[in-house]
Amino acid sequence: MARLKNLTPGDALARHEELEDAEPDSLPTWTRHWIMDAITPHTVPYEQYRKMEWDLDEDIRKAVKAFQRAPGKSEEICPACGHRRKGELEYQWEDVAFDLRQTWRRLRRRYAFGPARAIEKQLWQVEKQIWDNAKPDERRARGNPYMFRLWRWKDLLLCRLLLAVLAGFVLVMSSSGLLTALTQIDCHGQVGWAVGGAVAFAYGLALVEVQRRIGRRRWLRDLCRRAVVVTAFGAGWAVAGAVLVFLAGRRLDLPISVGFAVLWASCALVLGFLFQLFWQDNSIAEPL
């Protein structure tokens, strides 16, 4: 649901220009609502960012300080006597934390790792503020913020891609024809060409995946850079799998050479990206 009511495309254009001209320390009062609408589908700001190719990620990074407690009349006020049940702030720290989590998740989905780090830093400060002001009973019910932050940090490793590459290893192992082909490539000394082609193909799939998440974008360099980061993480998980395959082969006295293990890993990398691209609705970088 849109937070800025009755907004027209013309109003959205004027507000975006005002936001771009504003300094990070003197943002408009409606900035927080604008950002939340911009990441909510079927709202005017969301559609305008998509059509006009505005840089949503940098606008979120700029507006990170807009997520603060806001004074005003609380919604939880008794209509009979006017007694305040919640307090004098309509936008509490819990509300701030909720919006920051939603924004952080959307940035991760768009592979905007830099702005996501800025939002996560602000979220951590808010969670600490909530924890420090909570009563003992509330702390037990709420959970430790340090554990929440560690849980978020694990998503820096792109765990969805790890699972996809692992599934790729299993698929290669289950195909005797593919294993035979990899053995022939290794015997003919074409490992380098095959691995290079597989990595290039995986990068192309990563490029398609990133473009699908962030939409049309005039900054091709930004699109390619995010695809490089995703491919590098996938290659890292594939290399780790190749090392395990080679060491397991040595341990079990199986005829697995270094070249064969690398070929196996490159195939797993490609299959992992294919699996993620065509069979998963979630982004590779989206938190588990």
C-alpha positions in Angstrom: 0.0 0.0 0.0 1.3 3.4 -1.0 2.3 5.7 1.9 2.2 8.9 -0.3 -1.4 9.2 -1.3 -2.8 10.7 -4.5 0.7 11.0 -6.1 0.8 11.6 -9.8 3.7 11.0 -12.2 4.3 14.8 -12.4 4.4 15.0 -8.6 6.8 12.1 -8.5 9.1 13.9 -11.0 9.1 17.1 -8.9 9.8 15.1 -5.7 12.6 13.2 -7.2 14.3 16.4 -8.4 13.9 17.8 -4.9 15.4 14.7 -3.4 18.4 14.8 -5.8 19.0 18.5 -4.9 18.8 18.0 -1.2 21.8 17.4 1.1 21.9 14.1 3.1 21.6 16.1 6.3 18.6 18.2 5.2 16.3 15.7 3.4 12.6 16.5 2.8 10.2 15.2 5.5 8.6 12.8 3.1 11.8 11.1 2.1 11.2 7.9 4.2 7.7 7.5 2.7 9.1 8.1 -0.8 11.8 5.4 -0.4 9.3 2.8 1.0 6.9 3.5 -1.9 9.8 3.2 -4.3 10.5 -0.4 -3.2 6.8 -1.3 -3.1 5.4 -2.7 -6.4 2.4 -1.0 -8.1 3.0 2.4 -6.6 3.7 5.6 -8.5 7.4 6.0 -7.3 8.1 2.4 -8.0 6.8 2.7 -11.6 8.6 6.0 -12.2 11.9 4.6 -11.1 11.4 1.7 -13.5 10.3 3.9 -16.5 12.6 6.9 -16.0 15.6 4.7 -15.1 16.3 6.7 -11.9 19.1 5.4 -9.6 17.0 3.9 -6.8 20.0 2.3 -5.1 21.9 5.6 -4.7 18.8 7.4 -3.6 18.4 4.8 -0.8 22.0 5.2 0.2 21.5 9.0 0.3 18.3 8.7 2.3 19.6 6.4 5.0 19.5 9.1 7.7 15.8 9.7 7.0 15.0 6.5 8.9 14.8 8.0 12.4 12.1 8.2 15.0 9.5 10.8 14.1 7.4 12.9 16.5 3.7 13.0 16.2 0.4 11.7 17.6 0.5 8.0 18.3 -2.1 5.8 16.7 -2.5 3.9 20.0 -4.3 6.7 21.9 -7.5 6.0 23.7 -10.3 7.8 21.9 -12.3 8.2 25.1 -9.8 9.8 27.5 -6.8 10.6 25.2 -4.4 8.5 27.4 -1.2 7.7 25.5 -0.8 3.9 25.3 2.4 3.8 23.2 4.1 7.2 23.6 4.5 10.5 21.8 6.2 9.1 18.8 4.2 7.8 15.8 7.3 6.3 14.2 9.0 4.1 16.8 12.4 2.4 16.7 10.6 -0.9 16.0 9.0 0.7 12.9 12.4 2.1 11.8 13.9 -1.4 12.1 11.1 -3.0 10.2 11.4 -0.5 7.3 15.2 -0.9 7.2 14.9 -4.6 7.0 12.6 -4.4 4.1 14.9 -1.9 2.4 17.9 -4.0 3.0 16.3 -7.1 1.6 15.2 -5.2 -1.5 18.7 -3.9 -2.1 20.2 -7.4 -1.7 17.6 -8.6 -4.3 18.9 -5.9 -6.7 22.6 -6.8 -6.0 23.2 -3.3 -4.7 25.8 -4.5 -2.2 27.2 -1.0 -1.3 23.9 0.6 -0.4 22.8 -2.6 1.4 25.9 -2.3 3.6 24.9 1.3 4.5 21.4 0.3 5.3 22.6 -2.7 7.4 24.9 -0.4 9.4 22.0 1.9 10.2 19.8 -1.1 11.0 22.4 -2.4 13.4 22.5 1.0 15.3 18.7 0.9 15.6 18.6 -2.7 16.9 21.2 -1.8 19.5 19.1 1.2 20.5 16.1 -1.0 20.9 18.1 -3.6 22.9 19.7 -1.0 25.2 16.3 0.5 26.1 14.4 -2.8 26.5 13.4 -4.4 29.8 14.8 -7.8 30.7 11.5 -9.5 29.8 11.4 -7.7 26.5 15.0 -8.7 25.8 14.2 -12.4 26.3 11.2 -12.1 23.9 12.9 -10.0 21.3 16.2 -11.9 20.9 19.8 -10.8 20.9 20.6 -8.2 18.1 24.2 -9.6 17.8 22.8 -12.9 16.6 20.5 -11.1 14.2 23.5 -9.3 12.7 25.5 -12.5 12.4 22.6 -14.1 10.6 22.5 -11.2 8.2 26.3 -11.4 7.7 26.0 -14.9 6.5 24.1 -13.6 3.4 27.2 -11.8 2.3 28.4 -15.2 1.2 25.5 -15.6 -1.3 24.3 -18.8 0.3 21.6 -19.3 -2.4 24.4 -19.5 -4.9 26.2 -22.0 -2.8 23.2 -24.3 -2.7 22.7 -23.9 -6.5 26.4 -24.8 -7.2 26.1 -27.8 -4.8 23.1 -28.9 -6.8 25.2 -28.6 -9.9 27.8 -30.9 -8.5 25.2 -33.5 -7.8 23.7 -33.2 -11.3 27.1 -33.7 -12.9 27.7 -36.7 -10.7 24.4 -38.3 -11.7 25.1 -38.1 -15.4 27.5 -40.8 -16.7 27.5 -39.3 -20.2 28.6 -35.9 -18.8 31.3 -37.5 -16.7 32.6 -39.4 -19.7 32.7 -36.1 -21.7 34.7 -34.4 -19.0 37.1 -37.3 -18.9 37.7 -37.0 -22.7 38.2 -33.2 -22.4 40.8 -33.8 -19.7 42.6 -36.5 -21.7 42.8 -34.2 -24.8 44.3 -31.3 -22.8 41.4 -28.9 -23.4 40.7 -28.1 -19.8 41.7 -24.4 -20.1 39.4 -23.7 -23.1 36.5 -25.6 -21.5 36.8 -23.9 -18.2 37.1 -20.5 -19.8 34.0 -21.0 -21.9 32.1 -22.2 -18.9 33.1 -19.2 -16.8 32.2 -16.8 -19.7 28.8 -18.5 -20.1 28.2 -18.3 -16.3 29.0 -14.6 -16.5 26.5 -14.2 -19.2 23.9 -15.9 -17.1 24.8 -13.7 -14.2 24.4 -10.6 -16.4 20.9 -11.7 -17.4 20.0 -12.4 -13.8 21.2 -9.0 -12.6 19.5 -7.2 -15.5 16.2 -9.0 -14.7 16.3 -7.8 -11.1 17.3 -4.1 -11.6 15.4 -3.6 -14.9 16.5 -1.2 -17.6 19.5 0.8 -16.6 21.6 3.3 -18.4 24.7 2.5 -16.4 26.1 -0.6 -18.2 29.2 -0.4 -16.1 27.2 -0.8 -12.9 25.3 -3.8 -14.4 28.5 -5.5 -15.5 30.2 -4.9 -12.1 27.4 -6.5 -10.2 27.4 -9.5 -12.5 31.2 -9.8 -12.0 30.7 -9.9 -8.2 28.0 -12.6 -8.5 30.2 -14.7 -10.9 33.2 -14.3 -8.6 31.3 -15.7 -5.7 30.0 -18.6 -7.8 33.5 -19.3 -9.0 34.7 -19.3 -5.4 32.2 -21.8 -4.3 32.9 -23.9 -7.4 36.7 -23.9 -6.7 36.0 -25.0 -3.1 33.9 -27.8 -4.5 36.7 -28.8 -6.9 39.2 -29.0 -4.0 36.9 -31.2 -2.1 36.3 -33.5 -5.1 40.0 -33.8 -5.7 40.8 -34.5 -2.0 38.0 -37.0 -1.8 39.3 -38.8 -4.9 42.8 -39.0 -3.4 41.3 -40.3 -0.2 39.3 -43.0 -1.9 41.9 -43.9 -4.5 39.7 -42.7 -7.3 41.3 -41.7 -10.7 40.4 -38.0 -10.3 42.9 -35.5 -11.7 43.1 -31.8 -11.0 41.9 -31.1 -14.5 38.9 -33.3 -14.1 38.0 -31.8 -10.8 38.2 -28.3 -12.3 36.0 -29.3 -15.2 33.5 -30.8 -12.8 33.4 -27.5 -10.9 33.0 -25.4 -14.0 30.0 -27.5 -15.1 28.5 -27.3 -11.6 29.0 -23.5 -11.8 27.0 -23.2 -15.1 24.3 -25.6 -13.9 24.0 -23.7 -10.7 23.4 -20.4 -12.5 20.9 -22.2 -14.9 19.1 -23.7 -11.9 18.9 -20.3 -10.2 17.9 -18.4 -13.3 15.1 -20.7 -14.6 13.8 -22.5 -11.6 14.0 -20.0 -8.7 11.9 -16.9 -8.2 14.2 -15.4 -5.6 17.3 -13.4 -6.4 20.7 -15.1 -5.9 21.7 -12.4 -3.3 18.4 -12.4 -1.5 18.7 -13.4 2.2 17.7 -17.0 3.1 
